[in-house]
Amino acid sequence: MTDAAGQQLPAQTPSCRDAIKPDVARGVNSALQDVLKKGSGVYIKPKVHTSLPVAAKTGTSNTNGATWVVGYTTGLATASFFGDAVEGQKRPGQNITVNGKFYQSIDGYMLAGPQWANYMLGVAGLYPAEAFPAPPESMVKKSDPRIRIDGRLAAATLSRTGRH
């Protein structure tokens, strides 16, 4: 780590280690990319995921008093918060007007989402943003919807197909 003049600053020695298995990390990256493509993040505008590989998670407290989006690329992680940071979320985010727009209730994608997306689009180009490694096939393989957890064919499928 250096200062503005290029002088070395004292810093801790990194002691990094993998906290989770790489396959699990790739699976989580895949799931969090889907949040922006088909989860609650699909409503976030502008659409960051059409410009760069990105993953994110939206969040909303029970009373809507706190909303957030936390997201990342391969080179940058950011978070955006909108909510009651002063009153300990005692004021619900319901029936509120923000910048002249009325919200019956707020969710992570509504206000924190656009804040996050605009910031990411503005600065992500300054950092690496490579494609995430694909998850293992075993984590994305589609299961047969006819099979129940106990492994037997569902009764509705049997009656529909006439097979036993």
Backbone as CSV, one residue per row, in Angstrom:
resi,resn,N_x,N_y,N_z,CA_x,CA_y,CA_z,C_x,C_y,C_z
1,MET,0.853,-1.153,0.000,0.000,0.000,0.000,0.908,1.228,0.000
2,THR,0.560,2.212,-0.844,1.358,3.433,-0.929,0.473,4.655,-0.763
3,ASP,1.116,5.769,-0.382,0.379,7.031,-0.276,0.403,7.743,-1.631
4,ALA,-0.162,8.948,-1.692,-0.262,9.690,-2.950,1.102,9.983,-3.560
5,ALA,2.149,10.067,-2.728,3.497,10.340,-3.217,4.239,9.057,-3.587
6,GLY,3.598,7.912,-3.437,4.220,6.651,-3.779,5.030,6.026,-2.666
7,GLN,4.984,6.615,-1.470,5.724,6.076,-0.327,4.984,4.881,0.273
8,GLN,5.732,3.856,0.610,5.166,2.655,1.198,4.556,2.971,2.569
9,LEU,3.353,2.500,2.817,2.696,2.666,4.109,2.709,1.339,4.854
10,PRO,2.763,1.401,6.184,2.706,0.140,6.937,1.322,-0.494,6.748
11,ALA,1.318,-1.780,6.584,0.053,-2.493,6.394,0.181,-3.899,6.941
12,GLN,-0.951,-4.489,7.229,-0.954,-5.868,7.685,-0.538,-6.788,6.550
13,THR,0.102,-7.872,6.916,0.443,-8.888,5.947,-0.812,-9.712,5.680
14,PRO,-1.168,-9.866,4.424,-2.380,-10.644,4.147,-2.212,-12.107,4.533
15,SER,-3.249,-12.671,5.067,-3.246,-14.101,5.388,-4.537,-14.693,4.824
16,CYS,-4.625,-14.642,3.515,-5.834,-15.086,2.830,-5.882,-16.601,2.737
17,ARG,-7.104,-17.118,2.741,-7.331,-18.541,2.527,-8.733,-18.698,1.952
18,ASP,-8.973,-19.782,1.281,-10.304,-20.063,0.768,-11.216,-20.411,1.940
19,ALA,-12.315,-19.666,2.080,-13.266,-19.931,3.152,-14.293,-20.975,2.731
20,ILE,-14.548,-21.055,1.438,-15.468,-22.058,0.907,-14.831,-22.705,-0.315
21,LYS,-15.342,-23.849,-0.694,-14.795,-24.557,-1.852,-15.058,-23.752,-3.124
22,PRO,-14.110,-23.754,-4.061,-14.288,-23.007,-5.314,-15.571,-23.369,-6.066
23,ASP,-15.961,-24.642,-6.074,-17.207,-25.032,-6.743,-18.418,-24.359,-6.101
24,VAL,-18.402,-24.261,-4.793,-19.510,-23.603,-4.087,-19.534,-22.116,-4.432
25,ALA,-18.376,-21.491,-4.465,-18.303,-20.072,-4.828,-18.835,-19.841,-6.240
26,ARG,-18.501,-20.729,-7.163,-19.011,-20.590,-8.532,-20.526,-20.762,-8.572
27,GLY,-21.047,-21.665,-7.758,-22.500,-21.849,-7.689,-23.201,-20.631,-7.119
28,VAL,-22.628,-20.036,-6.091,-23.200,-18.823,-5.494,-23.152,-17.681,-6.501
29,ASN,-22.033,-17.521,-7.198,-21.949,-16.479,-8.231,-23.055,-16.642,-9.263
30,SER,-23.296,-17.872,-9.678,-24.334,-18.136,-10.669,-25.715,-17.758,-10.137
31,ALA,-26.007,-18.168,-8.911,-27.312,-17.855,-8.316,-27.500,-16.352,-8.158
32,LEU,-26.457,-15.637,-7.759,-26.574,-14.194,-7.561,-26.603,-13.430,-8.881
33,GLN,-26.072,-14.003,-9.935,-26.253,-13.396,-11.262,-27.722,-13.512,-11.679
34,ASP,-28.345,-14.635,-11.329,-29.752,-14.842,-11.665,-30.673,-13.880,-10.929
35,VAL,-30.258,-13.373,-9.771,-31.075,-12.384,-9.057,-31.371,-11.197,-9.970
36,LEU,-30.388,-10.800,-10.776,-30.564,-9.652,-11.671,-31.275,-10.019,-12.975
37,LYS,-31.317,-11.297,-13.302,-31.919,-11.732,-14.565,-33.354,-12.226,-14.401
38,LYS,-33.659,-12.834,-13.231,-35.002,-13.370,-13.059,-35.497,-13.343,-11.618
39,GLY,-34.763,-12.703,-10.730,-35.198,-12.551,-9.352,-35.695,-11.132,-9.116
40,SER,-35.701,-10.710,-7.873,-36.195,-9.364,-7.550,-35.356,-8.267,-8.209
41,GLY,-34.098,-8.566,-8.516,-33.234,-7.582,-9.161,-33.579,-7.312,-10.615
42,VAL,-34.479,-8.098,-11.185,-34.870,-7.882,-12.579,-35.535,-6.519,-12.755
43,TYR,-36.079,-5.972,-11.681,-36.765,-4.679,-11.737,-35.826,-3.484,-11.585
44,ILE,-34.555,-3.739,-11.269,-33.597,-2.647,-11.099,-33.276,-2.032,-12.453
45,LYS,-33.393,-0.712,-12.498,-33.019,0.037,-13.705,-32.030,1.107,-13.300
46,PRO,-30.969,1.295,-14.062,-30.620,0.653,-15.326,-30.192,-0.799,-15.139
47,LYS,-30.201,-1.539,-16.233,-29.863,-2.965,-16.246,-28.350,-3.130,-16.313
48,VAL,-27.731,-3.329,-15.185,-26.275,-3.458,-15.122,-25.808,-4.739,-15.808
49,HIS,-26.532,-5.833,-15.600,-26.072,-7.133,-16.099,-26.015,-7.221,-17.617
50,THR,-26.616,-6.271,-18.323,-26.505,-6.287,-19.784,-25.220,-5.589,-20.252
51,SER,-24.543,-4.901,-19.335,-23.316,-4.181,-19.681,-22.044,-4.874,-19.211
52,LEU,-22.129,-5.645,-18.117,-20.947,-6.306,-17.587,-21.361,-7.480,-16.719
53,PRO,-20.456,-8.453,-16.542,-20.764,-9.581,-15.664,-20.862,-9.092,-14.220
54,VAL,-22.009,-9.281,-13.608,-22.252,-8.768,-12.269,-23.202,-9.705,-11.537
55,ALA,-23.061,-9.752,-10.234,-23.932,-10.549,-9.376,-24.376,-9.661,-8.224
56,ALA,-25.573,-9.906,-7.696,-26.073,-9.046,-6.621,-27.177,-9.733,-5.839
57,LYS,-27.492,-9.149,-4.690,-28.610,-9.599,-3.866,-29.337,-8.382,-3.337
58,THR,-30.644,-8.385,-3.495,-31.459,-7.313,-2.924,-31.882,-7.736,-1.525
59,GLY,-32.297,-6.755,-0.730,-32.774,-7.065,0.606,-33.741,-6.014,1.101
60,THR,-34.648,-6.450,1.944,-35.657,-5.568,2.530,-35.975,-6.074,3.924
61,SER,-36.010,-5.180,4.908,-36.371,-5.587,6.260,-37.873,-5.872,6.334
62,ASN,-38.307,-6.474,7.421,-39.711,-6.869,7.572,-40.688,-5.705,7.475
63,THR,-40.295,-4.535,7.942,-41.199,-3.376,7.893,-40.876,-2.447,6.736
64,ASN,-40.000,-2.872,5.849,-39.537,-2.068,4.718,-38.772,-0.831,5.177
65,GLY,-38.378,-0.781,6.424,-37.651,0.366,6.954,-36.200,0.415,6.508
66,ALA,-35.709,-0.680,5.955,-34.344,-0.734,5.436,-34.356,-1.569,4.164
67,THR,-33.745,-1.045,3.116,-33.624,-1.775,1.856,-32.201,-1.634,1.362
68,TRP,-31.738,-2.625,0.614,-30.359,-2.583,0.162,-30.161,-3.451,-1.069
69,VAL,-29.051,-3.211,-1.730,-28.537,-4.074,-2.778,-27.034,-4.172,-2.548
70,VAL,-26.533,-5.387,-2.545,-25.101,-5.638,-2.444,-24.730,-6.426,-3.692
71,GLY,-23.728,-5.949,-4.409,-23.369,-6.629,-5.647,-21.900,-6.494,-5.967
72,TYR,-21.473,-7.251,-6.977,-20.047,-7.287,-7.283,-19.780,-7.745,-8.699
73,THR,-18.586,-7.399,-9.168,-17.991,-7.961,-10.378,-16.772,-8.743,-9.904
74,THR,-15.938,-9.190,-10.820,-14.715,-9.886,-10.404,-13.682,-8.926,-9.817
75,GLY,-13.915,-7.610,-9.943,-12.935,-6.659,-9.435,-13.469,-5.600,-8.496
76,LEU,-14.774,-5.588,-8.221,-15.360,-4.520,-7.414,-16.590,-5.033,-6.678
77,ALA,-16.707,-4.689,-5.407,-17.906,-5.007,-4.625,-18.440,-3.705,-4.044
78,THR,-19.746,-3.500,-4.154,-20.370,-2.287,-3.627,-21.707,-2.625,-2.995
79,ALA,-22.190,-1.694,-2.194,-23.495,-1.856,-1.552,-24.207,-0.512,-1.565
80,SER,-25.511,-0.574,-1.628,-26.341,0.623,-1.580,-27.441,0.392,-0.560
81,PHE,-27.715,1.393,0.248,-28.722,1.298,1.302,-29.698,2.456,1.179
82,PHE,-30.966,2.179,1.382,-31.969,3.225,1.514,-32.887,2.796,2.642
83,GLY,-33.004,3.643,3.640,-33.888,3.290,4.745,-33.658,4.171,5.942
84,ASP,-34.192,3.722,7.048,-34.154,4.444,8.307,-32.888,4.081,9.066
85,ALA,-31.845,4.841,8.856,-30.578,4.579,9.538,-30.488,5.290,10.874
86,VAL,-31.399,6.233,11.144,-31.333,7.042,12.363,-32.174,6.458,13.484
87,GLU,-33.345,5.994,13.179,-34.286,5.542,14.203,-34.253,4.037,14.445
88,GLY,-33.221,3.362,14.003,-33.135,1.927,14.224,-34.239,1.163,13.523
89,GLN,-34.640,1.647,12.378,-35.681,1.045,11.549,-37.041,0.994,12.238
90,LYS,-37.273,1.946,13.143,-38.584,2.028,13.797,-39.616,2.664,12.882
91,ARG,-39.141,3.413,11.887,-40.070,4.028,10.931,-40.180,3.106,9.720
92,PRO,-41.343,2.538,9.486,-41.473,1.632,8.351,-41.383,2.371,7.020
93,GLY,-40.880,1.680,6.020,-40.795,2.237,4.675,-42.091,1.995,3.923
94,GLN,-43.176,2.461,4.491,-44.502,2.258,3.900,-45.241,3.585,3.848
95,ASN,-45.996,3.767,2.750,-46.756,5.004,2.550,-45.849,6.225,2.680
96,ILE,-44.780,6.214,1.899,-43.809,7.310,1.931,-43.693,7.941,0.548
97,THR,-43.259,9.181,0.534,-42.993,9.877,-0.719,-41.511,10.224,-0.753
98,VAL,-40.843,9.837,-1.829,-39.419,10.104,-2.016,-39.258,10.802,-3.359
99,ASN,-38.660,11.975,-3.318,-38.458,12.762,-4.541,-39.747,12.926,-5.343
100,GLY,-40.849,13.154,-4.630,-42.129,13.403,-5.282,-42.875,12.158,-5.730
101,LYS,-42.304,10.964,-5.533,-42.979,9.725,-5.929,-43.474,8.994,-4.683
102,PHE,-44.759,8.603,-4.697,-45.361,7.887,-3.577,-45.086,6.392,-3.695
103,TYR,-44.726,5.778,-2.575,-44.516,4.335,-2.498,-45.393,3.781,-1.385
104,GLN,-46.224,2.808,-1.727,-47.028,2.147,-0.696,-46.098,1.401,0.254
105,SER,-45.083,0.749,-0.308,-44.005,0.140,0.476,-42.794,0.060,-0.443
106,ILE,-41.613,0.075,0.157,-40.397,0.034,-0.651,-39.723,-1.327,-0.520
107,ASP,-39.042,-1.704,-1.574,-38.272,-2.936,-1.630,-36.866,-2.588,-2.102
108,GLY,-35.936,-3.522,-1.942,-34.548,-3.274,-2.306,-34.345,-2.812,-3.732
109,TYR,-35.136,-3.317,-4.660,-34.944,-2.953,-6.061,-35.424,-1.545,-6.392
110,MET,-36.257,-0.941,-5.555,-36.911,0.324,-5.912,-36.014,1.555,-5.808
111,LEU,-35.319,1.721,-4.703,-34.494,2.914,-4.488,-33.017,2.554,-4.332
112,ALA,-32.725,1.594,-3.470,-31.332,1.161,-3.323,-30.832,0.555,-4.627
113,GLY,-31.708,-0.125,-5.354,-31.325,-0.765,-6.617,-30.803,0.207,-7.658
114,PRO,-31.583,1.237,-8.017,-31.074,2.206,-8.984,-29.828,2.946,-8.503
115,GLN,-29.742,3.240,-7.190,-28.526,3.869,-6.649,-27.323,2.976,-6.937
116,TRP,-27.472,1.704,-6.621,-26.390,0.741,-6.815,-26.048,0.600,-8.297
117,ALA,-27.058,0.435,-9.130,-26.836,0.225,-10.564,-26.134,1.417,-11.208
118,ASN,-26.579,2.609,-10.903,-25.946,3.800,-11.480,-24.492,3.927,-11.038
119,TYR,-24.231,3.641,-9.778,-22.851,3.694,-9.300,-22.001,2.635,-10.008
120,MET,-22.505,1.411,-10.077,-21.740,0.344,-10.728,-21.432,0.699,-12.184
121,LEU,-22.410,1.201,-12.896,-22.168,1.558,-14.293,-21.161,2.704,-14.414
122,GLY,-21.134,3.572,-13.417,-20.207,4.696,-13.452,-18.771,4.335,-13.135
123,VAL,-18.556,3.336,-12.280,-17.190,3.044,-11.838,-16.679,1.660,-12.198
124,ALA,-17.544,0.761,-12.580,-17.104,-0.624,-12.819,-16.038,-0.715,-13.900
125,GLY,-16.057,0.182,-14.863,-15.055,0.161,-15.921,-13.645,0.445,-15.431
126,LEU,-13.514,0.955,-14.229,-12.198,1.246,-13.664,-11.553,0.005,-13.031
127,TYR,-12.312,-1.078,-12.942,-11.868,-2.297,-12.267,-12.093,-3.490,-13.190
128,PRO,-11.392,-4.594,-12.934,-11.634,-5.785,-13.751,-13.098,-6.222,-13.651
129,ALA,-13.641,-6.669,-14.750,-15.011,-7.183,-14.767,-15.076,-8.317,-15.777
130,GLU,-14.409,-9.404,-15.426,-14.376,-10.567,-16.300,-15.584,-11.450,-16.031
131,ALA,-15.871,-12.331,-16.956,-16.961,-13.285,-16.760,-16.653,-14.164,-15.548
132,PHE,-17.690,-14.483,-14.797,-17.517,-15.382,-13.661,-17.321,-16.801,-14.176
133,PRO,-16.482,-17.590,-13.498,-16.348,-18.995,-13.899,-17.698,-19.702,-13.763
134,ALA,-17.992,-20.582,-14.696,-19.264,-21.304,-14.677,-19.341,-22.227,-13.459
135,PRO,-20.540,-22.409,-12.941,-20.696,-23.339,-11.812,-20.586,-24.782,-12.291
136,PRO,-20.317,-25.699,-11.388,-20.275,-27.112,-11.783,-21.644,-27.536,-12.343
137,GLU,-21.616,-28.426,-13.300,-22.854,-28.905,-13.925,-23.833,-29.456,-12.891
138,SER,-23.315,-30.077,-11.856,-24.195,-30.665,-10.839,-25.026,-29.612,-10.106
139,MET,-24.595,-28.356,-10.130,-25.337,-27.296,-9.446,-26.363,-26.614,-10.335
140,VAL,-26.279,-26.827,-11.631,-27.220,-26.162,-12.532,-28.093,-27.148,-13.290
141,LYS,-27.856,-28.407,-13.088,-28.630,-29.428,-13.769,-30.088,-29.329,-13.344
142,LYS,-30.967,-29.307,-14.301,-32.397,-29.219,-14.009,-32.881,-30.587,-13.541
143,SER,-33.651,-30.586,-12.457,-34.201,-31.842,-11.972,-35.519,-32.130,-12.675
144,ASP,-35.878,-33.369,-12.727,-37.129,-33.790,-13.342,-38.276,-33.371,-12.432
145,PRO,-39.178,-32.491,-12.894,-40.257,-32.002,-12.038,-41.247,-33.097,-11.643
146,ARG,-41.171,-34.267,-12.287,-42.081,-35.357,-11.942,-41.630,-36.107,-10.699
147,ILE,-40.404,-35.888,-10.280,-39.873,-36.665,-9.158,-39.982,-35.869,-7.866
148,ARG,-40.558,-36.516,-6.874,-40.665,-35.894,-5.562,-39.380,-36.127,-4.787
149,ILE,-39.284,-35.513,-3.656,-38.081,-35.636,-2.841,-37.795,-37.090,-2.487
150,ASP,-38.838,-37.885,-2.246,-38.611,-39.273,-1.854,-38.270,-40.171,-3.047
151,GLY,-38.193,-39.589,-4.281,-37.747,-40.335,-5.443,-38.852,-41.019,-6.230
152,ARG,-40.084,-40.991,-5.756,-41.181,-41.628,-6.490,-41.815,-40.634,-7.443
153,LEU,-42.377,-41.120,-8.522,-43.063,-40.246,-9.455,-44.279,-39.639,-8.788
154,ALA,-44.508,-38.382,-9.057,-45.652,-37.689,-8.482,-46.948,-38.271,-9.037
155,ALA,-47.962,-38.360,-8.208,-49.234,-38.958,-8.597,-49.876,-38.218,-9.764
156,ALA,-49.756,-36.903,-9.827,-50.355,-36.125,-10.918,-49.747,-36.516,-12.247
157,THR,-48.455,-36.778,-12.286,-47.801,-37.172,-13.524,-48.262,-38.561,-13.926
158,LEU,-48.380,-39.468,-12.977,-48.820,-40.815,-13.275,-50.231,-40.802,-13.873
159,SER,-51.133,-40.078,-13.253,-52.505,-40.075,-13.752,-52.597,-39.389,-15.105
160,ARG,-51.770,-38.372,-15.340,-51.807,-37.650,-16.612,-51.251,-38.514,-17.750
161,THR,-50.188,-39.265,-17.475,-49.559,-40.054,-18.522,-50.167,-41.440,-18.659
162,GLY,-50.848,-41.894,-17.632,-51.438,-43.222,-17.631,-50.424,-44.314,-17.383
163,ARG,-49.161,-43.949,-17.072,-48.119,-44.935,-16.797,-48.020,-45.146,-15.298
164,HIS,-47.713,-46.381,-14.922,-47.535,-46.701,-13.497,-46.195,-47.308,-13.251
